[in-house]
Amino acid sequence: MNIKGNSFYWNSKVSMLTLSAVSTLTPFSVSAHTQAKKSEARPNIILIMVDDLGFSDIAPYGGSDIHTPHLTRLAQEGIRFRQFYNNSISAPTRASLITGQYQHNAGMGFFNVDLGDPNYQGYLNRESLTFGEVLHEAGYTTLISGKWHVGDKDQSQWPSQRGFDRSFGFLGGASRYYDAGENANARFAVELYKDNKPYKLKPGEYLTDKITDNALEFISEASKKKNPFFLYLAFNAPHWPLQALPEDIQKYKGVYHDGWDSLRVKRYENAKAQGVIAPNTQLTSHDGKVRAWNTLQDSEKADYEKRQEVYAAMVDRVDQEIGRVLDKLQEIKQDKNTLIIFISDNGAQGGSDARAWQEK
């Protein structure tokens, strides 16, 4: 389900971060809370945010076509929320999530563009503390890997100046998943930074993997300290451009041959069966802006089918990377003292920008 309600509150004098709306809390959250009461040990916190994920794309919310075993495990063993709210688009949602403020109060009423008004200045203001700043003050090692999108004009707006000890990722709203190579002027060319220094993907490296690689590096480093860590793991997948690894795309060959009309019915029935929506919920009428699948030309069906295969592969890869994070927690013996939250910034992307796809 669209992960909505990205707001929270805190008291920097206490160790627990209280969130008012999350999608998936792992079983670790129960263990962490119990252990904290017994030994006053504070839990590690990992907040995973994905970008432009449709609410029924993953198995815990009705999807059966995309392979997401690790998210399924987190949902089954943790808490799954059914109702929450967001700010509809990326930057304002992230501003509310990161600061706990109404997005206009934080200076991010729109995207990261300065519109000449303090409420629309395009970056987080200093009056709004970030969760990185608050948790750093509370003694956490603070880490971020992935998408920022709440300020990129100068380094004073970057994660390192807003409470994060280690940082990796890109600052804007979108990025290619592979290095642009010789085509340096390609739209949304990869512009990555690691601790404020430019970082280049090697040929063939995939951004979703590298976001996880750096997150795991930061976790390993933080685990050697006595204090807990907070990781903001902000994947840009499955945001366009649609680019995925060939081996992941191959898994979904033929899966979407029957089209979106039959798929929406399957997801609707699954969601009812799983208790995501009430049993008496009626399937919405067909969106007039979306053509019936059986009216498309064969060439159009093939094109849309391909796009969905690539999109599914991108979500699949995110789930694989979450599995790597869970394995790392077990490796460093922190799987019983880590709270994990999984959310999305808004629903699935629509419009012309979502139409372009590219395998690599």
SVG drawing of the C-alpha trace seen along z (x, -y; Angstrom):
<svg xmlns="http://www.w3.org/2000/svg" viewBox="-19 -35 55 51">
<polyline fill="none" stroke="black" stroke-width="0.4" points="0.0,0.0 1.2,-3.5 3.1,-4.4 1.5,-7.5 1.7,-9.7 5.4,-10.4 5.5,-12.3 7.0,-11.6 7.8,-13.2 10.7,-12.8 12.3,-13.8 16.0,-14.0 16.3,-13.1 15.0,-9.7 16.4,-6.9 13.3,-5.7 12.1,-7.3 8.3,-7.2 6.8,-7.1 3.2,-7.8 2.9,-6.0 5.0,-3.2 4.4,-0.3 6.3,2.6 7.9,3.1 10.0,6.2 10.0,8.7 13.2,7.0 11.2,4.1 9.5,6.2 12.8,7.8 14.6,4.4 11.9,2.9 12.0,5.8 15.8,5.7 15.8,2.0 13.6,2.3 15.7,5.0 19.2,3.6 18.5,-0.1 20.2,0.8 19.0,-1.4 18.0,0.3 19.6,-0.4 17.1,-1.9 17.0,-1.2 14.5,-3.3 14.1,-2.0 12.4,-4.3 11.6,-3.3 10.6,-5.7 7.3,-5.6 6.2,-2.1 2.6,-1.2 0.7,-0.1 -0.1,3.4 3.3,4.0 4.6,6.0 3.3,9.3 2.3,8.0 -0.3,5.7 -1.8,7.9 0.9,8.4 1.7,11.9 3.6,11.2 6.8,9.6 9.1,11.8 9.5,10.0 10.3,12.8 12.2,10.5 9.4,7.9 6.9,10.7 8.9,12.0 9.1,8.6 5.3,8.1 4.5,11.6 6.7,11.3 6.2,7.6 3.4,5.1 1.6,4.1 -0.2,0.8 -3.4,0.4 -4.0,-3.3 -1.6,-6.3 -1.0,-9.5 1.8,-11.2 2.4,-14.5 1.8,-12.9 5.2,-13.8 8.8,-13.1 10.5,-16.1 7.6,-17.3 7.1,-13.8 10.8,-13.4 10.9,-16.8 8.0,-15.8 9.6,-12.5 13.0,-13.8 11.9,-16.8 8.6,-15.8 7.2,-19.1 4.5,-20.1 6.5,-20.3 5.9,-24.1 7.2,-24.7 10.4,-22.9 10.8,-25.0 9.9,-22.2 6.3,-23.0 7.3,-21.8 10.4,-20.2 14.0,-21.3 13.5,-24.5 13.6,-28.0 10.4,-29.8 11.2,-32.9 9.2,-32.1 10.4,-30.7 7.8,-27.9 9.0,-27.0 12.7,-27.7 13.6,-24.2 15.8,-23.0 15.3,-22.2 15.5,-25.3 17.5,-25.5 14.5,-25.9 13.5,-22.3 15.8,-19.7 16.3,-16.5 16.1,-13.0 19.8,-12.8 20.5,-15.8 18.3,-14.7 19.5,-11.1 23.1,-12.3 22.6,-14.4 21.1,-11.4 24.2,-9.4 23.4,-7.5 25.9,-7.0 23.9,-8.4 24.1,-7.0 22.4,-7.7 22.7,-5.8 20.6,-6.7 18.4,-9.6 18.3,-12.9 16.1,-15.4 15.7,-18.0 18.6,-20.4 21.4,-20.3 22.6,-23.8 25.6,-23.9 27.1,-21.6 25.3,-23.4 22.2,-21.7 23.8,-18.2 23.4,-15.3 26.8,-15.8 25.6,-19.2 22.2,-18.0 23.3,-15.4 24.7,-12.5 28.1,-11.0 28.5,-9.0 26.7,-9.6 26.5,-8.1 24.1,-8.7 22.7,-11.5 21.2,-14.8 18.5,-15.4 15.2,-13.8 16.2,-11.1 19.2,-9.4 20.2,-6.8 21.1,-3.4 24.2,-3.0 27.0,-5.4 26.1,-7.5 29.6,-6.7 30.5,-8.8 27.1,-10.3 27.8,-12.7 24.9,-14.9 22.3,-12.1 19.3,-13.1 19.7,-12.3 23.3,-11.2 24.7,-9.5 26.1,-12.2 27.0,-10.4 28.8,-11.6 30.4,-9.7 31.0,-11.9 30.8,-15.0 33.4,-13.6 32.4,-12.7 31.9,-9.0 31.8,-7.2 30.1,-3.9 32.3,-1.4 31.1,0.0 28.3,2.4 27.7,1.4 24.1,0.9 23.0,-1.9 20.6,0.1 23.4,2.5 25.9,-0.3 23.4,-2.0 23.3,1.2 27.1,1.8 27.8,-1.5 25.0,-1.0 26.6,2.3 30.0,0.6 28.6,-2.0 26.9,0.6 30.0,2.6 31.9,-0.4 29.2,-1.5 28.9,1.9 32.4,1.6 31.3,-1.3 29.4,-1.0 26.6,-3.4 23.7,-2.3 23.3,-3.4 20.5,-4.9 20.5,-4.2 18.3,-6.0 18.4,-3.6 16.7,-5.6 16.5,-3.5 15.6,-5.4 14.1,-2.3 11.6,-1.8 11.6,-5.5 12.2,-6.0 14.2,-5.7 13.3,-2.0 16.6,-0.3 17.3,3.2 19.8,6.0 19.2,8.5 19.1,11.5 16.3,9.8 14.3,8.9 14.5,12.5 12.5,13.7 9.5,11.8 9.4,12.8 5.8,13.6 4.4,12.7 2.5,9.6 1.3,11.1 -2.3,10.9 -2.1,7.2 -3.1,4.8 -6.8,5.4 -6.5,9.0 -3.6,8.0 -5.6,5.4 -8.3,8.0 -5.8,10.5 -4.2,7.9 -7.6,6.8 -8.6,10.4 -5.3,11.0 -5.5,7.8 -9.0,8.8 -7.7,12.3 -4.8,10.9 -6.9,8.5 -5.3,5.4 -8.7,4.2 -12.1,5.1 -13.9,8.1 -16.8,5.9 -14.5,3.4 -15.6,3.0 -13.2,2.9 -13.0,-0.6 -14.3,-1.3 -11.8,-1.3 -9.8,-4.5 -11.0,-6.3 -7.5,-7.6 -6.2,-4.0 -7.2,-2.1 -8.6,1.4 -5.9,4.0 -7.8,5.8 -8.1,2.6 -4.3,2.2 -2.4,3.1 0.0,6.1 3.0,3.7 1.6,1.6 1.0,4.6 4.6,5.8 5.9,2.4 3.9,2.1 4.7,5.7 8.4,5.0 8.1,1.9 6.4,3.9 9.0,6.6 11.7,4.0 9.8,2.3 9.2,5.7 12.9,6.5 13.7,3.2 11.4,4.0 12.7,7.5 16.3,6.2 15.3,3.9 14.0,6.9 17.2,8.8 19.2,5.9 17.0,5.8 17.9,9.4 21.5,8.4 20.9,5.9 19.1,8.6 22.1,10.9 24.5,8.2 22.5,7.6 22.7,11.3 26.4,11.4 27.2,8.6 24.8,10.0 22.4,7.0 19.4,8.8 17.7,8.9 18.3,5.2 17.3,3.4 14.1,1.7 13.4,1.8 10.8,-0.4 9.8,-0.1 7.9,-2.9 7.5,-4.5 7.4,-8.2 4.2,-8.0 2.4,-5.8 3.4,-4.6 4.7,-7.1 2.4,-8.0 2.7,-10.2 5.1,-10.5 8.3,-10.2 7.3,-6.6 7.0,-5.6 10.7,-5.4 12.4,-2.2 15.9,-0.8 17.4,2.4 20.8,1.0"/>
</svg>
